[in-house]
């Protein structure tokens, strides 16, 4: 029988509060994506892009 529940991953939960304007900006951006990611996924993408750009600038 298959196991149910969340798969084990190398991640940690981060909880934060954001101003309504910031949430609206995130929602506006995610709706422009072809796959319309969830808010958490959009934030992951935004952070990954920012970290990539930051590392490129530091070279």
Secondary structure by P-SEA (a helix, b strand, c coil): ccccccccccbbbbbbcccaaaaaaaaaaaaaccccccaaaaaaaaaaaaaaaaaaaac
